[in-house]
Amino acid sequence: MSTSSSSFISKFDVFLNFSAEEDTSKAFVTDLYRSLSAKGIPTYYKDDKLEEGVSSSGSDLSKCIRDSKLVVVVVSETYPTSVSCLNELQTILNLHDESQLSVLVIFYGVETLNIRKQTGEYAEPFRKLGEEYSVEKVQSWRRALTKLAGISGLDSRFWTKEAEIVNLITNEISLVISHKPICPSIFKADGPVAMDRHMHALYELLDVNSNKEVRMVGIWGPGGVGKTTLAKFAYEEMSVNFHVHMFVDNSEKNYHQDHQEIQEETQIDIIKSALGQRKGLLVVDSVDNLQQLKDIAEIVGWFGSGSRVIFITQEKNLLDEIGVEHVYELQALRYDEALQLFSRYAFKQQYPPTSFESLALRAVQVASFLPLTLQILGSSLHGKDERTWEEELQKLEGDQEKTIAEVMKKSYAKANEE
């Protein structure tokens, strides 16, 4: 029984955009395809040995992309050597810009800065493209890659077990396809910079889909590194999985439950009454007291099966004292992530304008890659001219601790004026 390409291409829910060249990403894409197929998710994969009946013509592929619910773009070293990939990418981004298509980007063994500027491993392929194609065509591909690098995605360099990542991505795609956003979304382009990477690691520790136990998880790291930002993002994303949820801001003794703020004297009684015998999510921020941790750990037995408790602290020894086995150390942002976060606050866009690039790079160094400092410094420099930037950075460069303290001081002074 033969099937025409025009009727066959409409069946795909997921379209895989990747370089078919033999490189390290090919095995990953093949595993992802097989995993999606095992889940019963119709997926377009450009390999004649696995998929038959699909025309490779531009019009058919364009329709295939347009009719898909989701596109997975796997960017590897050989990606710019594939003209078909680059042409498909332009169609994908046009639909994404029109909010007609969800896109998941996976950066496989490549540096996003090199993708954005077509430098490093991407320089030579584009030089060769320039010998075969018009300047206008090559420039359109360059713009597409630059735009793609600005979309939040997954970075394979931070994976520990590729098989687990394949399973996680498959489950996420399954939920998106079925319109059931039950677990943390990896497709939010507007989420906090670098949160996708941290959310994946945290989500693995939380194992939200398991109801076998009440699990305690710790997030620890130095001040200003983004622990609270990560926890709040996780809290907002995962609260739908629980019957009840509570965020305890221990620094101000505030209790947030189902969008209501409660202020009481007895912390343990509040937690016990809210989460007792129900499947709940509890986040306790700014933990600095061993007795407090012990008290909460003692009442964990009151929580319903499948509950999760997240402790946020700068002192890992506190977590060790009460036997928290699942701990995530939040470290400083990578260089590209820090630059992107800073740019959002300083320029209200993903990356700095060309004339401000060197100043922005200095500012990231001054802020020591700390999210809170990057946000404050970026906001304070927003709208200022290059001369003012130079003056401010010269004042701050030097003593790291003094710099951070000075940035914080300016933030508090500005807040008091408003």
N, C-alpha and C positions, 0 to 999 in steps of 0.2 A: 504493500500500500504506500503510495507516494504522497507527500505533503508539500504543497506549494510554500515558498518562502513567505509570501504575503500573509498567509493564514497562520504560519508557524511562529512568526516573530512576536505575535501579540500575546503569547502565553507567558512571557518572562516577567517576573516580579522584580528581579535583581539583575542589573547589568554590571559585569566586571570589566573595568577599563584598566589594562595593564600591558606592559611590554611582553610580547610573546618570545623575545630573545631568551636564550638560555642563560639565566643569571640566578642568583641566590633567591630571588623573590618568586621564581616560577613554582618551586615546590610549595611555598606558602599559599600561593593563589590556587594551586591544584587542590591542596588540602582544604582550603576554605570552600571551594566549589563542591567538593565531595561532601563536606559537612552540611552545607546548605541543601544539597540534593537529598541527603539522608533525612533531613527535616521536612522534606516535601516542598521545598521552596524552589520554584522554577527560576533557574539562573542562566543567563547568557554567558558562555565561556568560549572564547575563540580558539578552539582546538578541535580539528576535524575528527580526531580519534574519540572525543568525548561527546561532541555535539554535531549533529548532522541536520541538513535541511535549512540552514540559515544562509541567506545570500550575504556576501561580504561587500555588496555595493554600498556606496555612501548613503543613498536614499533609504535602503532597507535598515541599515544600522541606525540612521537618524531616527527612523520611526520606532525601532526597537528601544532606543534610549528614551524617547518621548513617552512610550507606553509603559515604561518601567515605573515601579514605585520608589525604587532606590538605586543609586549608582555607587559602587565601591571603586574608588580610584586608588590604585596601588602604584606609588611613585618610587621607582628604583633607579639605579645608575643608568640602565639602558633605556629608560623611558623616553628621553628626547631623541633617541635614534629611530623611534617608530613614528613615522608620519601619520599612520592611521590613528595611533594613540592621541597625538596632538590635535588632529581634526575632530576626533570624538570629544576631546576635552572642551573644545570651543562650543560644541552643541550642548554638552553637559552644563557648562557654566552659564550659558544663556538661559537655559531652563531653570537653573538654580537661582539666578538673579530675578527671574520672574515668579519665584516661589512655587514653581510647578514640579519641582523634583528635589528629593532629599539626597544629600551627598555625604558619604563617609570617606575621608581621605586617610590613607595609610602611608606614612613616609617610611619606606623600607630601606634602611641602611644608608640614608642620604641626609645631608645637612640642609635644613629648610632655607638658610640664608643663601646657599648655593643655588637652590631652586629659584628663589625670588630674584636673584641677580644674574642667574645663568653663569655662575663662576665655578671654580673647582672642577669636579668631574663633569659638569654640564657645559664647560667652555668649549671643548673640542667638538662635541656633537653639533653645537650650534654654528661653529665655524664651518663645518662640513655642509650643514643645511644651507648656509649662505652661498655656497658654491653651486647648489642645484636649484634653489628656489628664489623667487623675487624677494627684494628687501621688504616689501609690504607684507608678504606671506609670513616670512620669518619673524617680523616684528609682531604680527598678530599672535603667533605661537608664544613668543616671549611674554607678551602681555597676559596671555592665558595662564602661563605658569606662575607669573608674579601674583596674579589674583588667587590662584590655587593655593599658594604658599600662605596666604592670609586666612585660609579657612582652618579652623581648629581641627586637628586630626590626631592620629595615633603614631607614636614614634617607636619603631621596632628595636631601637638601640636600648630601650629600657625594659624589654621583655626578659623574663627569666625562663619561662617555659612556653614555647610557641604553641604547643598543642592546646594549652589552657586558654591562650588568647584567641585561638581559632574558635574554640567552644564558646567563649564569652561573646565574641563578635557575632557568631551564628545565633545565639540566644537573643542578643539585642536586635538583630535584623528581623528575627521571627516576631518579636514583639512589635516592632515598627510596622511590619507588613500587616500584622493582624490588628493594628491600631490599639494595642494594649500597652501603654508606657508604664510598666510595673516596676522596672528597675532603673538605675541611673542612666540617663541618656548620654550616648557618646556622639550624638549628632548635633549638639547645640553649638552653633558657631558663635553665639553671643554670650556663652558662659565665660566665667573667669579664666584668664590666661593660665595655661598649664594645669587647670583643674582636671581635664580629662585624664591626663597621665596619672595624677594622684588618685583620682576617683577609682580608676581601675584597680590600683593596688589596694586601696581601702576597701573596695567592694569585695575583693577576694577574701580579705580578712573577715569581713562581716558575714559573708555567706548568707545573705538575706533570704534566699530561697529555701534554706533548711530550717525546719521547725523542731529539730531534735534536742536543742538545748537553749539555755539563756546564755548568750555569749558576751563577755566583756572585752572591749577593744581599746587600746590606748593610742593616742596621737601625741608625739612629743617632738620637741625641737626648740631652738633658741627663740627669743622674743622677736616679733616682727617678721617671722619667716612665712606666715600665712596659715597657721594651724586653725585659728578660729574661722577664717574664710573658707577653708576646706571643709570644716565641720558643719558650718551653716549651709554650704552648698549641698553636702551630703544629706543633711537634715531635711532640707526643702525637697530634694529629689526623691528621698526614700520614705518619707513620712506616709505616703499613700499605701505602703506595704503593711502598716501597723494600725491596730484598733485605736490606739492613743499614742500621743507623742509629746515630749516635753524637752525644752532647751533651758538649762540652768546656767545663767550668766553669773558665775560665782564671784567675779570681781565686783559686781554691783548688787549681789544677792537678789537678782531678778529671776522670775520663773515665767517662761513663756509656754503656754499650752493652748494649742488649737487657735493661734492668733490672738490670745488674750494674755495680758500680763498680770501676774499675781505676785503680791509682795506679802510674805508671811514670816513669822519668826522661826518656826520649826521646819527646817528643810526636809528632814527625813519623813515627817508626817505627810508633807505635801506630796513627795514622791510616792510614798506608799499608797496614799489614797488615790492618786492619779493612775498608777500603773499596776496596782495590786491585782493579781490573778488574770490580767489581760495581756495580750501580746502588744508590747509597747516598745517605743524607741526613746531612750533617755540619753541626752548629751549633757555632760557637765564640763563647763569651760573654766579655765584658770584654776586648776586644781593645784594647791600648794600645801595641803594639810593631810598628813597620813591618817589621822583619826577620821576625818571626813570620808576618805576613801574606804576605810574599814567599815564605817557605818553603812555606807551605800552598798558595799560588797555583801554585808550581812543580810540586807533586805532583798538582794537579787532573787533569792529563793521564792519571794512573794510574786515575782513577775510570771506572766503566762509563758508557756513554751513558745520559742521562736523570738523572744524579746532580745533586744540588743542595747548594750550600754556602752557609750563612748566617753572616755575620759581624755581631757586635753591638758597637757602639763609641759613645763620646761624641765621637769626633774624625772628622769626615767626610773631612778631608784624607788620612787613612790609606787610606780606600777609594779616593779619587781617585788616590793614588800608584800603586796596583796595577791601576788600570783597571777597577774594579767599576762596570759600567754600570747595573745595576738596584739602585737605592737607595731605601729608604723612610724618610722622616723622621717619627719618632713625636713628635707634639706633645701638649701637655697635654690632659686630658679636657675635654669641654664641661661647662657648668654642671650640666645635668641628670644627666649620667653621673657626675660627681664626687659629687653629692648621693646618688645611688643607691649608689655604691660605699661611701661613708662610712656610710650607713645600715645596710648589711649588717653592718658590723663594730660599729657603735655600738648598734644596736637589733635586730640579727638579723632584719631585714625590709627590704623594698624602699625604703620611705620613712619619714621621721621621724614620730613621733606629733605631733598638732597642738600640744601644749603645748611641744614641743621644736623646732618648725620654725625659729624665729628663731635659736635657739642653734646648730642644725645648719648653717644658712646661714653663720653667722659662722665655724664650725669649718672649713667648706669653703674659705672665704677664707684662714683662717689656714694651712691646709695647702697653699695655692698650687696646688690642683688636681692635685697629684702623687700618683699611686696609692699608692706605698709609704707616704708621709706620712699620707695619708687612712686607710689601713688601721691604721697604728700609733696614730694619734690616736683613731680610732674605737674601737679595742680598749681603749685606756686610759680612755676615758670610759664604756664600757659598764657599765650597772648603777648609775651614779652619779646623784645627785639634781640638780635644776636649779641649786641654790645652788653645788654643787661644780663643775658645768659653767661657771658664770659666773666663778668664781674662777680656774679653770684657763685659760679663754680670755683673761681679762684679763692674765694673766701672759705669755701667748704672743703677743698682738696687738702689732704694731709692726714690729720688724726681721724681715724675711722669712728671711734666712739664719740668724739667731740662733734663730728659731722652729723651723725644720726641724732644726737641730742639737740643740736642746733635746728635741724629740720623739724623735729617734733615740737620744739619750742615755738617756732614760727607758726606751726599749724594750730597750736593751742591759742596763741595770741590772735590769730585771724578769727578763730571760732568765737572768742570772747567779744570781738568787735561787732560780729554779726547779730 
